[in-house]
Amino acid sequence: MDNSWHQSVPDSEVGLKNLLLTTDRQGLLNWLHALSALPVTDIANTLRKALAVLNQHQAETGVLVWLDDLSGYLDDFSRQVERTLLDSGLPLDSRQQATIETTAKVNQAMAEYYAQLLDLSVAQSLSAAGNPAAYFIVQALKSAGNVLLMACQTYQPPFSGFWPFCYQLYKRADTAGILTDPVTLAGGKTVTIAQAFNEMILLQLADMNQFRPQEMRTIHQIFSELPLAPAFTTLPVADGRRWYLLDLAAGQPPALCKATPAGQSADCFYICGAPVARQLEVLLQSLHAPTALKRLNPALFIRVIKTLSGQLKRAHTRLAKAEPARAICGFSNIVDYMRQHTAFKVKTGSDASKTLSAADLSLVPQGNEFVHQLQWRYRDDASAIGKIVSLGNALDVNSAVWKTPEEEVLPPKVEALNINILDSSVRGFKILWPQTGQAIKVGELIALLQEDGRRLETGLIRRISKLSAGGVVLGVEMIGFECELVRFARPGLNRESKWAIVLPGIQALKQSDSLVFNTSGFAAGESIVLNLDQITVGGRLVKLINVTPAVSHAELLYYRQDET
């Protein structure tokens, strides 16, 4: 067969039908190669049309010869979309969002096509796959898993009918007794239907909203590489663990079981992620951890373990409190904002203790005022500025040696963005980030500007709960109720100093002083020197409190030179 014409890329229904239903494997590979030269959006739209043609003509025997080649190409293309779009921050623009949605629909169409092949007699001719029914269910679930992953990566639910589709495949396999039949995929990997189904369940239970898209990909890869299985029972055990209801008839995602069920149902299962959490915890400490696990920040993977085991819970009740506020997102933006505003310029001597004089209770939920007042009562004792001033004579350092090109360049102008606080607690907020605002990511540092304009409360974006037409809903964990700008470096390397933000501790809340920075290479236990407006003092990073892809947050201990 002459395949030279396949170097063109037909995108009409007639052209795709002629190509897909008459070509051989080499012709398809030529077409896919030509397709790769198109823009990402055009590739996604062409693949969607191609899958629509296949679903309309699923009985054609020639399609099965190279179906896995098309499926493999779609997997690679989906990862390309992730790399180019999903790690750029949210909100996505309209073109990016359209590309993501189209790519998800292509994966959905692939899953539906594999499911349709179960009912075709022609599927029985695919003997190389062993059990044809098990093979097609596995492939359908894996394509559906790609849909779920992409939905998680955009912090949205999968397509309507997603869970009923997956449950029907699972029930069909369970009825046929093929849940654990091994299926060999391209590359020699052996997978069972139960394993493919568990991957999706674990992805749902691990609460992907608290991770970045690329971290989700790594977590999904770990779940797919390891034989992990949550506990399945027909009735939950009263053992204090967190159980989820999986109702195959209702077609809803696994839901937290808050009450003891009244009875049993053939379509209801109860699942618990604690056994998987124990497996992962042992694996994390093992020298034989898989490659994917080694690529994930241990602190983030511990969040996966705590979520699956039920240990990661909200410590404080949040109360609804809708009100406007102003915020800055991103470590560099916060530093530049503090540098350019006189309210945040460093104070020395007695001025340091006069920056603020009264507690601001405007954002404190009713009933929590006492705790917030404690933070202010102990402010002067815990002030990082006060400590640096009191230790200022400990190190005799010429302030000129701290001058670096980075410090001498005027900071770019940074404006605080208008946001809306939806609810709040002593240690966190839920906020609505505007659609037209700066792109944000999980793990970024965020600062809320208080009404007096002279204080920033800092926090970490811990989750993106959903997207709405008006913007992005963020869950923020507060880590500091005020902040102070310093430069820090290793002893003797002052010319290499970097900006950092000191968060004063609060003795009443048993919080130590801490340092937030975005420079890698500093480890717990390491000695540093800090410079604040010509005052230099030594310190030590006692331990890491929070580590995200954006910043590190370490407990800080000050010391005099004779204490080293």
C-alpha positions in Angstrom: 0.0 0.0 0.0 1.3 3.5 -0.9 1.2 5.5 2.4 2.8 8.7 1.1 -0.4 10.6 1.3 -0.7 9.9 5.0 1.9 12.6 5.6 -1.0 15.0 5.3 -3.3 15.4 8.3 -6.9 15.1 7.4 -9.3 16.5 10.0 -12.7 16.2 8.4 -14.9 13.2 9.2 -14.7 11.8 5.7 -10.9 12.2 5.5 -10.4 10.6 8.9 -12.8 7.7 8.1 -10.8 7.0 4.9 -7.6 7.1 6.8 -8.5 5.1 9.9 -10.6 2.4 8.3 -8.3 1.7 5.3 -4.7 2.2 6.5 -2.2 -0.3 7.9 -0.1 0.2 11.0 2.7 2.0 9.2 0.2 4.3 7.6 -1.2 5.2 11.0 2.3 5.8 12.4 3.1 8.1 9.5 -0.2 10.0 10.2 0.6 10.3 13.9 4.1 11.6 13.1 2.7 14.3 10.9 0.1 15.1 13.5 2.8 15.8 16.0 3.9 18.8 14.0 0.6 20.6 14.6 -0.1 23.0 17.5 -1.3 21.3 20.7 -4.9 22.6 20.3 -5.1 21.2 16.7 -3.7 17.8 17.8 -6.3 17.6 20.5 -9.2 18.5 18.2 -8.0 16.1 15.5 -7.7 13.2 18.0 -11.2 13.9 19.3 -12.6 13.7 15.7 -10.6 10.5 15.1 -12.0 8.8 18.2 -15.6 9.9 17.2 -15.1 8.1 13.8 -13.8 5.0 15.6 -16.8 4.9 17.9 -19.1 5.2 14.9 -17.4 2.3 13.1 -16.2 0.1 16.0 -17.1 -3.1 14.1 -14.4 -2.7 11.5 -11.8 -5.4 12.1 -8.9 -3.4 10.7 -8.9 -0.9 13.5 -7.8 -3.4 16.1 -4.4 -4.0 14.4 -3.0 -0.7 15.6 -5.4 0.4 18.3 -2.7 0.2 21.0 -0.5 2.5 18.9 -3.2 5.1 18.9 -3.7 4.6 22.7 0.0 5.0 23.4 0.2 8.1 21.3 -2.7 9.6 23.3 -1.0 8.8 26.6 2.2 10.6 25.4 0.2 13.6 24.1 -1.7 13.9 27.4 1.6 14.1 29.3 2.8 16.8 26.8 -0.3 18.8 27.5 0.4 18.5 31.3 4.0 19.7 30.8 3.1 22.7 28.7 -0.1 23.9 30.3 -0.9 22.4 33.7 2.2 23.6 35.6 1.8 27.2 34.4 -0.5 28.1 37.3 -4.2 28.9 37.6 -6.5 30.3 36.5 -5.9 29.0 32.9 -6.8 31.3 30.0 -9.7 30.3 27.7 -7.5 28.7 25.1 -5.6 26.6 27.7 -8.8 25.5 29.3 -10.3 24.5 25.9 -7.2 22.4 25.2 -7.4 20.6 28.5 -11.1 19.9 28.1 -10.6 18.6 24.6 -7.7 16.3 25.6 -9.8 14.9 28.5 -12.7 14.3 26.0 -10.3 12.3 23.7 -9.3 10.1 26.6 -13.0 9.7 27.5 -13.7 8.6 23.9 -10.8 6.1 24.0 -12.2 4.6 27.2 -15.7 4.4 25.7 -14.3 2.8 22.6 -12.5 0.0 24.5 -15.7 -0.6 26.5 -17.7 -0.9 23.3 -15.3 -3.6 22.0 -16.5 -5.8 24.9 -19.8 -6.4 23.1 -18.3 -7.1 19.7 -17.7 -10.6 18.5 -14.7 -9.3 16.6 -13.0 -8.6 20.0 -12.6 -12.4 20.4 -10.1 -12.4 17.6 -7.6 -10.5 19.7 -6.1 -13.6 21.2 -2.6 -12.1 21.8 -4.0 -10.2 24.8 -5.1 -13.4 26.6 -8.6 -12.8 27.9 -10.1 -10.3 25.5 -12.7 -9.1 28.0 -10.2 -8.5 30.8 -7.9 -6.8 28.3 -10.5 -4.3 27.1 -11.7 -3.5 30.6 -8.2 -2.8 31.8 -7.6 -0.5 28.8 -10.9 1.3 29.3 -10.1 1.8 33.0 -6.6 3.1 32.2 -8.0 5.6 29.7 -10.6 6.6 32.3 -7.8 7.0 34.8 -6.2 9.5 32.5 -9.5 11.4 32.5 -9.6 11.4 36.3 -6.0 12.5 36.6 -6.5 15.4 34.2 -9.7 16.5 36.1 -7.7 16.4 39.3 -4.9 18.5 37.7 -7.4 21.2 36.8 -9.1 20.9 40.2 -12.5 20.0 38.7 -14.7 16.9 38.7 -14.5 14.4 35.8 -17.1 14.3 33.1 -20.7 13.6 34.0 -21.3 9.9 34.2 -17.6 9.1 34.9 -18.1 7.1 38.0 -21.1 5.1 36.8 -19.0 4.2 33.7 -16.1 2.9 35.8 -18.4 1.1 38.3 -20.2 -0.7 35.4 -16.9 -2.0 34.1 -15.9 -3.1 37.6 -19.3 -4.9 38.2 -19.0 -6.6 34.9 -15.6 -7.9 35.7 -16.7 -9.0 39.2 -19.6 -10.9 37.8 -17.4 -12.6 35.2 -14.8 -13.5 37.9 -12.0 -11.8 36.0 -11.0 -9.0 38.5 -7.6 -10.6 39.2 -6.9 -12.1 35.7 -3.5 -10.8 34.6 -3.4 -8.7 31.4 -0.1 -8.0 29.6 0.1 -4.5 28.1 2.5 -3.0 25.7 6.0 -3.1 27.1 5.4 -6.3 29.0 3.7 -4.8 32.1 1.1 -7.1 33.8 -2.0 -5.4 35.2 -5.3 -6.7 36.6 -8.7 -5.0 36.5 -8.6 -4.7 40.3 -5.3 -2.9 40.2 -6.5 -0.5 37.5 -9.7 0.2 39.5 -7.7 0.7 42.7 -5.5 3.4 41.0 -8.5 5.6 40.5 -9.9 4.9 44.0 -6.6 5.8 45.6 -6.3 9.0 43.5 -9.7 10.0 44.8 -9.0 9.2 48.5 -5.6 11.0 48.5 -7.3 14.3 48.0 -5.3 15.6 45.0 -6.5 19.2 45.6 -3.6 19.7 47.9 -0.9 19.0 45.3 0.4 20.6 42.1 -0.4 19.0 38.7 3.1 17.5 38.2 3.0 16.1 41.8 -0.3 14.5 41.0 1.3 12.8 38.0 4.1 11.4 40.2 1.6 10.2 42.8 -0.5 8.5 40.1 2.6 6.8 38.7 3.4 5.5 42.2 -0.1 4.1 42.5 0.2 2.4 39.1 3.7 1.0 39.8 2.9 -0.7 43.1 0.4 -3.5 44.0 -1.5 -1.3 46.4 -4.9 -2.3 47.6 -7.2 -0.5 50.0 -9.3 -2.5 52.4 -12.7 -3.6 50.8 -15.5 -4.8 53.0 -19.3 -5.1 52.7 -19.6 -3.4 56.1 -17.1 -1.0 57.7 -15.3 -2.1 60.8 -15.7 0.0 63.9 -11.9 0.4 64.3 -11.5 4.2 64.5 -10.2 4.3 60.9 -11.7 6.5 58.1 -14.0 4.5 55.9 -15.5 5.5 52.6 -18.8 4.4 51.0 -18.5 3.1 47.4 -22.1 2.8 46.1 -21.9 1.2 42.6 -25.6 1.7 42.1 -25.6 5.5 42.9 -22.7 6.1 40.6 -21.1 8.7 42.9 -17.4 9.1 43.9 -16.3 7.4 47.1 -17.9 9.4 50.0 -16.8 9.6 53.6 -18.9 7.3 55.7 -20.1 9.5 58.6 -22.7 7.1 60.1 -23.0 3.3 60.6 -25.0 1.8 57.7 -28.4 0.4 58.3 -27.8 -2.8 56.3 -25.9 -4.5 53.5 -26.3 -4.0 49.8 -24.8 -6.0 46.9 -23.8 -2.7 45.2 -22.2 -1.1 48.3 -18.6 -1.5 49.4 -16.7 0.2 52.1 -13.1 1.1 51.5 -10.3 2.3 53.8 -6.9 3.7 52.7 -5.1 3.0 55.9 -3.5 -0.3 54.7 -2.1 1.5 51.7 -0.8 4.3 53.9 1.1 1.7 56.0 2.6 0.2 52.8 3.8 3.6 51.6 5.2 4.5 54.9 7.3 1.4 55.0 8.3 2.0 51.4 9.3 5.6 52.1 11.9 4.4 54.6 13.1 1.6 52.3 16.2 1.8 50.2 14.3 0.1 47.4 11.7 2.8 46.8 10.6 3.1 43.2 12.0 5.9 41.0 8.7 7.8 41.0 8.7 8.0 44.8 12.2 9.4 44.9 11.1 12.2 42.6 8.5 13.4 45.1 9.3 15.7 48.0 9.2 13.5 51.1 7.2 16.1 53.0 4.6 16.1 50.3 4.5 12.3 50.2 3.9 12.2 53.9 0.8 14.3 53.2 -0.4 11.5 51.0 0.2 9.0 53.7 -1.5 11.1 56.4 -4.5 11.7 54.1 -5.0 8.0 53.3 -4.6 7.1 56.9 -7.1 9.8 58.1 -4.5 11.6 60.2 -4.6 14.8 58.1 -7.6 16.7 59.6 -8.5 20.3 60.0 -7.6 21.4 63.5 -9.8 24.5 63.8 -13.4 25.1 62.8 -13.9 27.7 60.1 -16.7 30.1 60.3 -18.3 31.7 57.2 -17.3 35.3 56.9 -17.5 36.9 53.5 -15.5 40.1 53.2 -13.1 41.8 50.8 -9.4 41.9 51.4 -6.1 42.5 49.6 -3.4 40.0 49.0 0.0 39.4 47.3 0.9 35.9 46.1 4.4 34.5 45.6 7.6 34.9 47.6 9.4 37.3 45.3 6.3 39.5 44.9 5.9 39.7 48.7 9.6 40.6 49.1 9.3 43.3 46.4 6.1 44.7 48.0 7.8 44.9 51.4 10.9 46.6 49.9 8.9 49.3 48.1 6.5 50.3 51.0 7.7 52.5 53.8 5.4 50.7 56.3 7.6 47.6 55.9 10.9 49.3 55.9 13.1 48.0 58.7 12.9 49.8 62.0 15.8 50.0 64.5 16.1 50.7 68.2 13.0 51.7 70.0 11.1 52.2 66.7 11.1 48.4 66.2 8.6 47.9 69.0 6.3 50.7 67.9 5.4 49.3 64.4 2.0 48.1 65.7 0.3 48.9 69.0 -3.0 47.1 69.1 -4.5 43.8 68.0 -6.5 43.8 64.9 -9.5 41.5 65.4 -11.3 42.3 62.2 -10.5 39.0 60.6 -10.8 36.8 63.7 -13.9 34.6 63.9 -16.2 35.1 66.9 -15.0 33.1 69.9 -11.4 33.1 68.9 -10.5 36.6 70.0 -8.7 35.5 73.1 -6.2 33.4 71.2 -5.6 36.2 68.7 -5.0 38.7 71.6 -2.4 36.3 73.1 -0.4 36.7 69.9 -0.3 40.4 70.4 0.3 40.3 74.1 3.5 38.4 73.5 4.5 40.2 70.4 7.1 42.5 71.9 8.8 39.5 73.6 8.9 37.4 70.5 9.6 40.2 68.0 12.3 39.1 65.6 13.4 42.7 65.1 13.8 43.1 68.9 16.0 40.0 69.1 18.2 41.1 66.2 18.5 44.6 67.8 19.4 43.1 71.2 22.0 40.9 69.6 23.2 43.5 67.2 26.6 44.0 68.8 27.3 40.3 68.9 28.9 40.2 65.4 31.2 43.0 64.3 30.4 43.0 60.6 30.8 45.8 58.1 27.3 46.2 56.6 28.9 47.1 53.2 29.9 43.5 52.6 26.2 42.6 52.5 25.5 44.8 49.4 24.8 42.6 46.4 23.6 43.5 42.8 20.2 41.9 43.7 19.7 44.2 46.7 20.9 47.4 44.9 18.4 47.0 42.0 15.1 48.8 42.7 12.2 46.3 43.2 9.5 46.2 40.5 6.2 47.7 41.5 3.9 45.2 43.0 0.2 45.9 43.7 -1.9 44.1 46.2 -4.8 42.3 44.5 -8.4 42.6 45.6 -9.8 39.2 46.8 -12.7 37.9 48.8 -12.4 36.0 52.1 -15.1 33.3 52.2 -14.5 31.9 55.7 -11.7 32.0 58.3 -10.4 30.4 61.5 -7.5 31.1 63.8 -5.0 29.4 61.5 -6.5 29.6 58.0 -8.7 31.2 55.3 -10.8 30.2 52.3 -10.4 32.9 49.7 -11.7 33.5 46.2 -8.8 34.5 43.9 -10.0 36.5 40.9 -10.0 35.0 37.4 -8.0 37.9 36.0 -5.4 37.8 38.9 -1.9 36.5 39.0 -1.5 32.8 38.3 -1.3 30.8 41.5 -0.2 27.3 42.5 -0.5 25.0 45.5 2.4 25.6 47.9 2.9 29.3 47.0 3.4 31.8 49.8 0.6 34.3 50.1 0.2 37.4 52.2 -2.9 39.2 53.3 -2.5 43.0 53.8 -4.3 44.2 56.9 -6.6 47.2 57.0 -4.1 49.5 58.6 -1.7 48.8 55.7 1.2 48.2 58.0 1.1 44.4 58.6 1.1 41.3 56.4 -0.3 38.0 57.5 1.5 35.2 55.7 0.3 31.7 54.8 0.7 28.8 52.4 -1.8 27.8 49.7 -2.6 24.3 50.8 -5.4 23.4 48.4 -7.4 24.5 45.5 -10.9 23.2 46.2 -12.6 24.1 43.0 -12.7 26.5 40.1 -15.6 28.9 39.5 -16.6 31.4 36.9 -15.5 34.1 39.2 -12.0 32.8 40.0 -10.2 30.1 42.0 -11.1 29.0 45.5 -8.0 28.6 47.7 -7.5 27.0 51.1 -4.7 28.9 53.0 -2.9 27.8 56.1 -1.6 30.8 58.0 2.0 30.5 59.2 2.7 34.0 60.5 0.6 36.9 61.8 3.3 39.5 60.9 6.5 39.3 58.9 9.9 41.1 58.7 12.3 41.3 55.8 15.9 40.3 56.2 18.9 39.1 54.2 20.6 35.8 55.1 23.7 33.9 54.1 26.1 31.3 55.3 28.8 32.6 57.6 31.6 34.3 55.7 29.6 34.4 52.4 27.7 37.6 52.9 28.1 38.6 49.3 25.9 35.6 48.4 23.1 36.7 50.7 19.5 36.3 49.7 16.2 37.8 50.8 14.2 36.0 53.5 11.2 36.7 55.6 11.3 36.3 59.4 8.0 35.2 61.1 8.2 36.2 64.8 7.2 33.4 67.1 4.5 33.6 69.8 5.4 32.1 73.1 1.8 31.7 74.3 1.1 29.5 71.2 4.4 27.7 71.6 5.5 29.0 68.2 9.2 29.7 67.6 10.6 32.3 65.3 10.9 31.0 61.8 12.4 31.9 58.4 10.8 31.6 55.0 13.1 31.6 51.9 13.0 30.3 48.4 16.7 29.3 48.0 17.5 25.7 47.9 20.6 24.2 49.5 20.1 25.1 53.1 19.6 22.1 55.4 18.2 21.7 59.0 20.9 22.4 61.6 22.8 24.7 59.3 24.3 28.0 60.7 23.5 31.3 59.0 23.9 35.0 59.6 21.1 37.5 59.2 21.3 41.2 58.3 18.6 43.7 59.2 19.3 47.4 58.4 23.1 47.2 59.2 22.5 44.9 62.2 23.9 41.4 61.9 23.3 38.4 64.1 24.0 34.7 63.9 21.3 32.0 63.7 20.6 28.4 63.1 18.0 26.6 61.0 16.8 24.2 63.7 14.3 22.2 61.6 12.2 22.4 58.5 8.6 23.1 59.3 7.1 23.3 55.8 8.7 22.5 52.4 6.9 23.1 49.2 8.1 23.5 45.6 7.9 27.3 46.1 9.4 28.0 49.5 11.1 26.5 52.6 9.9 27.4 56.1 12.4 26.6 58.9 12.4 27.1 62.7 15.0 29.8 63.5 17.2 30.0 66.6 19.3 33.2 67.3 22.6 33.0 69.1 25.5 35.2 70.1 28.9 34.7 68.6 30.2 33.1 71.8 27.4 30.5 71.6 28.5 28.9 68.4 
